[in-house]
Amino acid sequence: MVEFQNISKSYGAVRAIDALNLNIARGEFVALIGASGSGKSTLLKMINRMESHDSGRILFDGEEIYNFKARELRLRMGYAIQSVGLFPHWTVARNIGVVPQMLGWRQEKIHARVTTLLQLFDLDPETYRRRFPHELSGGQQQRVGVARALAADPDVLLMDEPFGALDPLIRASLQQEIKRVHRASGKTIVMVTHDIDEALLLATKIVLLDHGRIVQVGTPLQLLAAPASALVADFVGGSDAGLKLLSLQTAAGLARPEARREGASLPGSVSLREAVSFMAAHHAAWVNLTDETGAHGGVLHAADMFGRGDERHAPG
């Protein structure tokens, strides 16, 4: 889908991107992470030619990006940023429909697309389509911003720190939302973030950059379980790496097929980290789990996560 071939970029004497090679496959959710100045935002903006590269080639769907007109290229790529950038005097529907309008879509098709996207982001179409940005919360504005980026059904969605300005609760909610949208749409997503926990939660592939070079590329599990260097280990969690590993696995994956015990239950979809937190708070060595229908789905034992466990206590 997007391929960087020996890409370099300098700003004066500063090398922002240094002989970088990277392939982003169709349907992947790629998180570009790294310290400030690592080159992650520059790399993202090269994809839609908001930044130019000095040498090498960038291919989009097998074609060199400079073979496209800039407008044509950008209309095939959704772009969502931290500041949202909604037009304040336009309704939500008009904001979302701006790119389809530029592409000459019929009004009926635009109306249907706006409805679909509002539903996708859990915004009731009849309630929100006629509202203006100032009538929305920060989280709702961000949802509309991402919906607008998806409006013309782009091949790639580019996101530059999209949730950075939001408070933690809204941010967590939107992270779950974009994760669900990725699964539902199968879109290729490339996101810049400085938040390693966000990258671990959302991405199917993480690219860690340092001074314009790739330090390691891999799945969240690969970066946590097999960091390529001390720099990677420190960046992805250091002493907390074990807890972060628990965040990547669901409780249901370790459930024993046992009958329900007396006591509390948790959804099997929670992470092992959440289950550990629950059991620690209740001084428990096991907890019942439920499946997606609410039926009993087995029992999770601390012993299965940490070796031998004391099973004398049950959560109440």
Steps between C-alpha positions, in 0.01 A plus 500: 500500500773752606870424455798716596814416303825644638335830595704791638400852600706784647420843637824687453767306690241293688421155355133440583466168311805291425502231227171355624328192356151398610203314354144563621264228380132546415278476807777555755473744790852640527609720790805721450655568839815657633631790704450860388712561192515132403343569159160338547284799392731573208467140384120513522476826303720362224226248417260770374779734385448759770875449545734417214789253520852575379585155367351153458149406391159475666250270332126521552309197378804410289533845339760768581317780684637770270323332209175624658378857505516621862123560517424157354733332747361682803140428405587129523633547853303605806687729740409555865697725731495600866341841443210346300462808276122488449347794313324688782210640293419170329275232642637159594350353182663761278835459676495124449382530141754757381733259316220298336355837390837591342500164322160571348294242690122528471328654801311177569826308517661763726198494733517120525875507564464759778229286660718188484802675654303664780357159588849347484620750760195460723360846417126490428462643146174680566642659815842604373492559124359855536712604795796736477849426640458736797197293607714186535729381778872460430461127460204540264697750289786253474257227390366729229856585394586133450164439330582781257837340428318176411216661306625435146592141588877568472755226446706616798419692819786714634473613863742742667464493881121500452406464868786689664298804613217304664457414866588140598143367520393637161831390351452143625148494356618621158785251496250219537286666231778518241605144582143386431483708180825344376364151556169586335642681197829319437659835413874550488579742783830674572509691827762713671495485878741570784293278731636143508189372678284638217725333243488167684122516526420597141774394262549175317857617424719748686791691344739648759712784362808666640673790322336412170592133505286196577610335823247217488188399308263236631171414662432638848574154641834482317618837629405414856620140506810536282626860496787543254701724733507665841353813337197302380459329837505834681263665254236229504481470874821408678405342831130524407539286186352197675184690588474634147527144369200410715309785334536332160330175603137440595395319814299250295821374342613348830162391637462146630181323382364467852152539644411838642613559856323711758617860474545784254549479124684701236446509122744265331587784262684699770878499484707287732629824650144604591433155643818516711394841631157365593639192673759705690231741621290205622791293637387225267680217326232442236199667338205379292485616139200562273487471121355755254145377571541540876512125559767340719825462304735327742722598790823700488763399755788718613707182511475477121649846460765495769574135569391342827229698673315496831139419412357530849330833426223574255380841385183614668 
